[in-house]
Every structure is written in structure tokens, then in C-alpha cells.
């Protein structure tokens, strides 16, 4: 008999399938507008924010582009979510960034590269963070929108 466990999304992949005990609120669609240099026209990108509350109380917001791909993830709660799963193929870059940071003095987690940005911090019982793919941010969406 095979047991199938729910899967999370990976950054750069499809939205997560909620794990056991998690609840998902309705996804909220957003349109991000960006003025063209002449100011005469605007382009709009749409994206969806889907909020999942894990059984441990951590809230994970997924930012999904109109192509169905997660370009950003933010979390807040008593525990850090399963980052290897959430970051997917980007997790090794995250680990390398943390190792580099520790070699240079440590501090709050800040991994910043052209392909991946991760910020995470907090203390026992109160953690928050964000991860996003700079090259995948829709037009008109800034890193500060991922929260």
C-alpha cells in the first residue's frame, strides 16, 4: 500500500498542495500596473496571493504569476516552514548563501543573488521571512509587495 503525502510548492513551480492539518484561504488576485517611460500607456501584470495556515500556526503566502508559477513566498509564525520543500531547486543556493554569510560574521539571514533573494529572521515562537525570484517578478511588482 502506498502512502501519498501532500506536497508543497517549490519556488519557481506550481502553488503548494496544503499539507495535512493546513487551511487555505481564498486566493486574492492582484493587478500590478507599470507606466511606460512616455507615461502614455501602462502595462498590467496579474498575480494571485494564496494564504495557507499550517497546522503549527505558521502562515505562508504564495505569490503566483498568471503563468501559474510561484515567484515569491513569505511566511510568519511560530515555526519556520519546510524551506527545502518551499525553495525547491533553489534550496542549494540558499544553503550556500547562508554558509557565505556565516563565514563573514552572521546576522539575520539575507541571501541575495540575481536568481534568488531570501530574508528570514525572528526568535523562538516568532519567525518571518520572504523568498522571491527577482527575474520572475511580474511587471509592476516590487520585492516589498511580497510579505
N, CA, C and O of each residue as an XYZ file, in Angstrom:
588
protein
N       0.847     -1.163      0.000
C       0.000      0.000      0.000
C       0.895      1.229      0.000
O       1.829      1.322      0.796
N       0.614      2.164     -0.884
C       1.395      3.391     -0.977
C       0.730      4.503     -0.196
O      -0.487      4.681     -0.266
N       1.518      5.243      0.541
C       1.007      6.424      1.233
C       1.479      7.645      0.462
O       2.659      7.777      0.138
N       0.552      8.523      0.179
C       0.894      9.739     -0.550
C       0.833     10.898      0.423
O      -0.203     11.146      1.040
N       1.946     11.609      0.561
C       1.944     12.767      1.439
C       1.749     14.018      0.607
O       2.218     14.083     -0.529
N       1.065     15.012      1.151
C       0.836     16.233      0.408
C       2.156     16.912      0.073
O       3.115     16.837      0.840
N       2.197     17.562     -1.054
C       3.404     18.250     -1.490
C       3.246     19.746     -1.328
O       2.141     20.280     -1.424
N       4.326     20.398     -1.090
C       4.355     21.849     -1.073
C       4.771     22.321     -2.461
O       5.275     21.547     -3.275
N       4.551     23.591     -2.707
C       5.053     24.177     -3.946
C       6.538     24.411     -3.782
O       7.054     24.493     -2.667
N       7.190     24.513     -4.865
C       8.579     24.938     -4.845
C       8.623     26.292     -5.526
O       7.920     26.531     -6.508
N       9.433     27.152     -5.008
C       9.624     28.445     -5.638
C      10.014     28.191     -7.088
O      10.910     27.393     -7.364
N       9.354     28.857     -7.998
C       9.584     28.598     -9.408
C       8.697     27.499     -9.956
O       8.819     27.130    -11.124
N       7.790     26.961     -9.115
C       6.892     25.889     -9.531
C       5.446     26.238     -9.233
O       5.118     27.402     -9.003
N       4.584     25.235     -9.237
C       3.156     25.413     -9.004
C       2.872     25.680     -7.522
O       3.694     25.350     -6.667
N       1.713     26.276     -7.210
C       1.346     26.530     -5.803
C       1.302     25.231     -5.003
O       1.136     24.144     -5.556
N       1.454     25.374     -3.684
C       1.526     24.193     -2.845
C       0.194     23.483     -2.684
O      -0.874     24.094     -2.722
N       0.291     22.197     -2.507
C      -0.842     21.395     -2.074
C      -0.756     21.410     -0.560
O       0.252     20.983      0.002
N      -1.790     21.893      0.112
C      -1.693     22.042      1.570
C      -1.385     20.723      2.263
O      -1.977     19.692      1.941
N      -0.455     20.757      3.217
C      -0.162     19.543      3.983
C      -1.310     19.243      4.942
O      -2.187     20.082      5.149
N      -1.302     18.065      5.518
C      -2.339     17.664      6.469
C      -2.439     18.689      7.592
O      -1.429     19.121      8.146
N      -3.659     19.067      7.915
C      -3.902     19.999      9.010
C      -3.831     21.461      8.624
O      -4.109     22.326      9.454
N      -3.467     21.761      7.391
C      -3.367     23.156      6.949
C      -4.702     23.628      6.407
O      -5.517     22.830      5.944
N      -4.912     24.923      6.470
C      -6.110     25.523      5.879
C      -5.673     26.562      4.864
O      -4.668     27.247      5.051
N      -6.438     26.674      3.787
C      -6.131     27.622      2.722
C      -7.264     28.620      2.641
O      -8.433     28.247      2.547
N      -6.904     29.902      2.680
C      -7.931     30.919      2.490
C      -8.086     31.152      0.997
O      -7.260     30.701      0.202
N      -9.121     31.841      0.626
C      -9.332     32.129     -0.789
C      -8.157     32.905     -1.346
O      -7.617     33.795     -0.688
N      -7.768     32.565     -2.553
C      -6.698     33.277     -3.229
C      -7.210     34.656     -3.626
O      -8.365     34.803     -4.027
N      -6.367     35.646     -3.515
C      -6.727     37.014     -3.862
C      -5.932     37.416     -5.087
O      -4.703     37.336     -5.090
N      -6.627     37.850     -6.128
C      -5.962     38.271     -7.360
C      -5.607     39.745     -7.285
O      -6.345     40.549     -6.716
N      -4.473     40.083     -7.863
C      -3.995     41.459     -7.896
C      -3.582     41.801     -9.319
O      -3.180     40.928    -10.088
N      -3.683     43.072     -9.660
C      -3.154     43.563    -10.929
C      -2.108     44.604    -10.590
O      -2.363     45.524     -9.813
N      -0.944     44.456    -11.168
C       0.144     45.397    -10.944
C       0.331     46.191    -12.230
O       0.551     45.608    -13.292
N       0.246     47.491    -12.145
C       0.383     48.325    -13.338
C       1.735     49.021    -13.316
O       2.257     49.371    -12.257
N       2.275     49.209    -14.476
C       3.555     49.886    -14.604
C       3.473     50.848    -15.782
O       3.129     50.448    -16.894
N       3.786     52.098    -15.541
C       3.739     53.092    -16.609
C       4.945     52.926    -17.521
O       6.060     52.679    -17.063
N       4.703     53.067    -18.816
C       5.788     53.042    -19.797
C       6.487     54.396    -19.716
O       5.872     55.385    -19.318
N       7.759     54.449    -20.088
C       8.573     55.657    -19.928
C       7.889     56.919    -20.448
O       8.037     57.979    -19.840
N       7.154     56.841    -21.543
C       6.497     58.027    -22.094
C       5.330     58.467    -21.229
O       4.858     59.597    -21.354
N       4.861     57.589    -20.354
C       3.735     57.913    -19.494
C       2.399     57.795    -20.217
O       1.347     57.998    -19.611
N       2.431     57.472    -21.501
C       1.213     57.439    -22.295
C       0.432     56.141    -22.119
O      -0.790     56.130    -22.268
N       1.111     55.065    -21.808
C       0.393     53.807    -21.671
C       0.908     53.042    -20.463
O       1.989     53.316    -19.944
N       0.116     52.089    -20.035
C       0.528     51.245    -18.916
C       0.376     49.792    -19.326
O      -0.425     49.437    -20.190
N       1.174     48.974    -18.675
C       1.022     47.534    -18.858
C       0.621     46.967    -17.503
O       1.047     47.472    -16.464
N      -0.178     45.944    -17.514
C      -0.623     45.357    -16.252
C      -0.249     43.886    -16.218
O      -0.385     43.164    -17.205
N       0.221     43.468    -15.066
C       0.510     42.064    -14.830
C      -0.422     41.614    -13.727
O      -0.702     42.373    -12.799
N      -0.896     40.408    -13.820
C      -1.748     39.919    -12.744
C      -1.017     38.810    -11.995
O      -0.206     38.077    -12.561
N      -1.325     38.712    -10.727
C      -0.788     37.643     -9.899
C      -1.781     37.351     -8.799
O      -2.677     38.151     -8.528
N      -1.624     36.222     -8.175
C      -2.530     35.774     -7.118
C      -1.722     35.535     -5.853
O      -0.602     35.025     -5.903
N      -2.300     35.909     -4.719
C      -1.696     35.606     -3.422
C      -2.598     34.582     -2.749
O      -3.783     34.827     -2.521
N      -2.022     33.442     -2.439
C      -2.759     32.372     -1.769
C      -2.168     32.178     -0.381
O      -0.959     31.998     -0.240
N      -3.005     32.213      0.636
C      -2.564     32.111      2.022
C      -2.905     30.744      2.585
O      -4.050     30.297      2.520
N      -1.886     30.080      3.145
C      -2.064     28.779      3.777
C      -1.603     28.888      5.222
O      -0.496     29.355      5.491
N      -2.437     28.462      6.142
C      -2.058     28.411      7.551
C      -1.740     26.963      7.885
O      -2.609     26.093      7.832
N      -0.484     26.721      8.228
C      -0.032     25.372      8.562
C      -0.569     24.961      9.928
O      -0.958     25.820     10.719
N      -0.596     23.685     10.210
C      -1.119     23.166     11.477
C      -0.388     23.758     12.684
O      -0.975     23.873     13.759
N       0.879     24.135     12.524
C       1.658     24.706     13.635
C       1.385     26.189     13.825
O       1.927     26.804     14.743
N       0.546     26.776     12.963
C       0.193     28.184     13.094
C       0.954     29.123     12.186
O       0.633     30.310     12.137
N       1.946     28.640     11.470
C       2.706     29.486     10.543
C       1.856     29.759      9.310
O       1.226     28.856      8.758
N       1.849     31.022      8.887
C       1.092     31.438      7.706
C       2.069     31.598      6.549
O       3.079     32.289      6.677
N       1.768     30.958      5.414
C       2.603     31.029      4.226
C       1.786     31.697      3.122
O       0.709     31.220      2.766
N       2.301     32.799      2.586
C       1.688     33.474      1.442
C       2.480     33.113      0.198
O       3.700     33.266      0.155
N       1.770     32.635     -0.809
C       2.403     32.289     -2.082
C       1.990     33.326     -3.117
O       0.811     33.661     -3.231
N       2.938     33.821     -3.850
C       2.707     34.804     -4.906
C       2.881     34.081     -6.233
O       3.983     33.663     -6.587
N       1.780     33.942     -6.958
C       1.753     33.128     -8.167
C       1.393     34.011     -9.360
O       0.372     34.699     -9.355
N       2.244     33.981    -10.373
C       2.017     34.763    -11.577
C       0.900     34.187    -12.419
O       0.403     33.094    -12.147
N       0.507     34.930    -13.445
C      -0.567     34.480    -14.330
C      -0.195     33.191    -15.067
O      -1.065     32.509    -15.609
N       1.096     32.862    -15.085
C       1.551     31.614    -15.713
C       1.440     30.404    -14.779
O       1.776     29.286    -15.168
N       0.961     30.634    -13.529
C       0.793     29.543    -12.579
C       2.044     29.183    -11.807
O       2.062     28.173    -11.102
N       3.096     29.989    -11.923
C       4.377     29.710    -11.278
C       4.570     30.627    -10.067
O       4.347     31.835    -10.153
N       4.986     30.045     -8.941
C       5.244     30.820     -7.724
C       6.544     31.609     -7.882
O       7.617     31.025     -8.039
N       6.441     32.936     -7.840
C       7.624     33.785     -7.948
C       8.060     34.322     -6.592
O       9.144     34.891     -6.464
N       7.211     34.141     -5.577
C       7.567     34.616     -4.249
C       6.814     33.856     -3.173
O       5.715     33.352     -3.401
N       7.422     33.781     -1.996
C       6.816     33.127     -0.844
C       7.193     33.952      0.387
O       8.336     34.388      0.523
N       6.233     34.161      1.271
C       6.512     34.843      2.538
C       5.887     34.017      3.660
O       4.884     33.335      3.448
N       6.476     34.079      4.847
C       5.955     33.311      5.973
C       6.087     34.104      7.246
O       6.936     34.985      7.381
N       5.196     33.754      8.200
C       5.226     34.387      9.510
C       4.542     33.437     10.484
O       3.460     32.921     10.203
N       5.181     33.207     11.638
C       4.561     32.345     12.624
C       5.539     31.768     13.613
O       6.705     32.162     13.662
N       5.053     30.825     14.406
C       5.884     30.266     15.477
C       6.996     29.344     15.004
O       7.939     29.080     15.750
N       6.899     28.851     13.774
C       7.939     27.969     13.236
C       8.257     28.361     11.800
O       7.400     28.846     11.061
N       9.509     28.137     11.431
C       9.910     28.343     10.034
C       9.333     27.175      9.234
O       9.441     26.026      9.661
N       8.721     27.454      8.080
C       8.182     26.341      7.282
C       9.294     25.481      6.697
O      10.475     25.796      6.846
N       8.924     24.420      6.047
C       9.863     23.479      5.437
C      10.544     24.144      4.236
O      10.075     24.023      3.104
N      11.646     24.840      4.490
C      12.330     25.592      3.430
C      12.896     24.715      2.315
O      12.844     25.134      1.158
N      13.433     23.526      2.588
C      13.899     22.708      1.460
C      12.785     22.444      0.442
O      13.020     22.448     -0.766
N      11.595     22.220      0.939
C      10.476     21.971      0.038
C      10.007     23.259     -0.620
O       9.786     23.289     -1.831
N       9.851     24.330      0.165
C       9.353     25.589     -0.392
C      10.320     26.203     -1.409
O       9.885     26.785     -2.402
N      11.612     26.078     -1.169
C      12.594     26.671     -2.083
C      12.935     25.744     -3.244
O      13.484     26.188     -4.252
N      12.618     24.479     -3.112
C      12.819     23.526     -4.211
C      14.245     23.535     -4.735
O      15.195     23.421     -3.960
N      14.399     23.670     -6.040
C      15.719     23.611     -6.671
C      16.604     24.791     -6.278
O      17.805     24.774     -6.548
N      16.030     25.813     -5.644
C      16.812     26.965     -5.189
C      17.399     26.755     -3.798
O      18.203     27.569     -3.343
N      17.012     25.670     -3.108
C      17.498     25.440     -1.756
C      19.025     25.362     -1.667
O      19.589     25.929     -0.732
N      19.722     24.692     -2.588
C      21.189     24.681     -2.501
C      21.808     26.088     -2.567
O      22.808     26.353     -1.900
N      21.221     26.984     -3.362
C      21.719     28.370     -3.410
C      21.517     29.044     -2.059
O      22.374     29.801     -1.604
N      20.388     28.769     -1.419
C      20.095     29.310     -0.097
C      21.131     28.823      0.920
O      21.678     29.615      1.687
N      21.391     27.532      0.920
C      22.376     26.952      1.846
C      23.748     27.569      1.615
O      24.432     27.927      2.574
N      24.156     27.697      0.359
C      25.452     28.303      0.037
C      25.507     29.754      0.523
O      26.523     30.196      1.058
N      24.418     30.484      0.335
C      24.362     31.868      0.796
C      24.490     31.988      2.293
O      25.166     32.890      2.787
N      23.851     31.092      3.029
C      23.959     31.097      4.496
C      25.380     30.754      4.924
O      25.911     31.363      5.853
N      25.995     29.790      4.257
C      27.378     29.438      4.598
C      28.300     30.623      4.361
O      29.185     30.886      5.175
N      28.112     31.336      3.270
C      28.919     32.528      2.990
C      28.679     33.602      4.042
O      29.617     34.257      4.495
N      27.427     33.778      4.428
C      27.091     34.791      5.428
C      27.737     34.463      6.772
O      28.296     35.344      7.425
N      27.663     33.218      7.178
C      28.266     32.816      8.456
C      29.773     33.003      8.443
O      30.365     33.372      9.458
N      30.396     32.750      7.297
C      31.840     32.940      7.176
C      32.219     34.416      7.287
O      33.356     34.748      7.623
N      31.258     35.298      7.003
C      31.512     36.738      7.043
C      30.888     37.421      8.249
O      30.725     38.641      8.237
N      30.534     36.678      9.286
C      30.080     37.304     10.518
C      28.657     37.012     10.942
O      28.298     37.342     12.072
N      27.833     36.417     10.115
C      26.479     36.043     10.526
C      25.483     37.181     10.491
O      25.589     38.089      9.667
N      24.513     37.126     11.393
C      23.430     38.102     11.439
C      22.145     37.489     10.918
O      22.090     36.289     10.650
N      21.090     38.323     10.770
C      19.836     37.800     10.210
C      20.094     37.214      8.821
O      20.970     37.681      8.093
N      19.332     36.200      8.469
C      19.539     35.531      7.181
C      19.186     36.473      6.038
O      18.063     36.967      5.940
N      20.167     36.708      5.181
C      19.973     37.518      3.974
C      20.800     36.883      2.871
O      22.029     36.955      2.865
N      20.099     36.263      1.945
C      20.737     35.679      0.778
C      20.233     36.486     -0.402
O      19.034     36.507     -0.678
N      21.131     37.144     -1.094
C      20.709     37.995     -2.209
C      21.580     37.722     -3.421
O      22.789     37.955     -3.397
N      20.963     37.232     -4.467
C      21.646     36.976     -5.721
C      20.744     37.361     -6.871
O      19.609     37.789     -6.664
N      21.238     37.211     -8.062
C      20.429     37.585     -9.224
C      19.294     36.600     -9.464
O      18.297     36.953    -10.095
N      19.427     35.368     -8.972
C      18.402     34.356     -9.190
C      17.495     34.150     -7.983
O      16.363     33.693     -8.143
N      17.965     34.476     -6.772
C      17.215     34.184     -5.551
C      17.525     35.214     -4.479
O      18.679     35.590     -4.273
N      16.464     35.670     -3.792
C      16.617     36.526     -2.622
C      15.810     35.890     -1.500
O      14.634     35.569     -1.675
N      16.453     35.706     -0.334
C      15.776     35.169      0.846
C      16.157     36.032      2.034
O      17.329     36.343      2.244
N      15.154     36.413      2.804
C      15.373     37.132      4.064
C      14.555     36.399      5.122
O      13.377     36.103      4.917
N      15.188     36.110      6.249
C      14.494     35.383      7.300
C      15.062     35.794      8.641
O      16.263     36.032      8.768
N      14.208     35.876      9.633
C      14.672     36.230     10.962
C      13.598     35.960     11.989
O      12.525     35.442     11.678
N      13.906     36.320     13.210
C      12.961     36.144     14.300
C      13.613     35.477     15.478
O      14.837     35.421     15.597
N      12.770     34.975     16.344
C      13.234     34.277     17.541
C      12.229     33.190     17.873
O      11.164     33.112     17.260
N      12.562     32.358     18.837
C      11.712     31.226     19.204
C      10.255     31.671     19.309
O       9.913     32.538     20.113
N       9.412     31.068     18.489
C       7.979     31.347     18.527
C       7.512     32.478     17.644
O       6.309     32.716     17.545
N       8.433     33.191     16.990
C       8.039     34.317     16.135
C       9.053     34.483     15.003
O      10.043     35.201     15.136
N       8.786     33.808     13.898
C       9.675     33.871     12.738
C       8.951     34.504     11.557
O       7.731     34.399     11.431
N       9.712     35.158     10.704
C       9.147     35.741      9.485
C      10.216     35.716      8.412
O      11.411     35.754      8.706
N       9.780     35.652      7.180
C      10.733     35.675      6.084
C      10.050     35.792      4.742
O       8.826     35.729      4.628
N      10.872     35.963      3.737
C      10.390     36.035      2.363
C      11.461     35.478      1.449
O      12.655     35.547      1.737
N      11.005     34.930      0.348
C      11.904     34.438     -0.694
C      11.249     34.784     -2.024
O      10.037     34.643     -2.189
N      12.059     35.234     -2.960
C      11.497     35.529     -4.275
C      12.563     35.399     -5.351
O      13.764     35.390     -5.079
N      12.085     35.301     -6.567
C      12.942     35.172     -7.739
C      12.922     36.520     -8.461
O      11.941     36.835     -9.135
N      13.978     37.320     -8.337
C      13.966     38.669     -8.918
C      13.619     38.686    -10.409
O      12.882     39.561    -10.863
N      14.144     37.731    -11.165
C      13.915     37.713    -12.602
C      12.483     37.316    -12.957
O      12.069     37.480    -14.105
N      11.723     36.799    -11.998
C      10.358     36.337    -12.260
C       9.283     37.282    -11.732
O       8.094     37.024    -11.916
N       9.686     38.376    -11.076
C       8.687     39.314    -10.569
C       7.907     39.897    -11.746
O       8.508     40.394    -12.698
N       6.572     39.844    -11.691
C       5.786     40.435    -12.775
C       6.023     41.944    -12.873
O       6.417     42.584    -11.897
N       5.784     42.492    -14.034
C       5.902     43.940    -14.231
C       5.042     44.650    -13.216
O       3.870     44.312    -13.050
N       5.607     45.634    -12.531
C       4.867     46.413    -11.548
C       4.868     45.839    -10.148
O       4.308     46.453     -9.240
N       5.476     44.681     -9.940
C       5.554     44.065     -8.610
C       6.961     44.289     -8.072
O       7.950     43.998     -8.745
N       7.038     44.809     -6.850
C       8.342     45.043     -6.240
C       8.569     44.035     -5.121
O       7.614     43.434     -4.628
N       9.814     43.844     -4.717
C      10.084     42.910     -3.616
C       9.312     43.246     -2.348
O       8.981     42.345     -1.578
N       9.018     44.521     -2.112
C       8.277     44.894     -0.899
C       6.818     44.430     -0.931
O       6.144     44.429      0.099
N       6.331     44.037     -2.111
C       4.965     43.514     -2.212
C       4.862     42.098     -1.662
O       3.761     41.630     -1.371
N       5.983     41.412     -1.517
C       5.993     40.030     -1.031
C       6.142     40.058      0.488
O       7.232     40.282      1.015
N       5.028     39.827      1.180
C       5.027     39.893      2.633
C       4.031     38.946      3.239
O       3.906     38.881      4.462
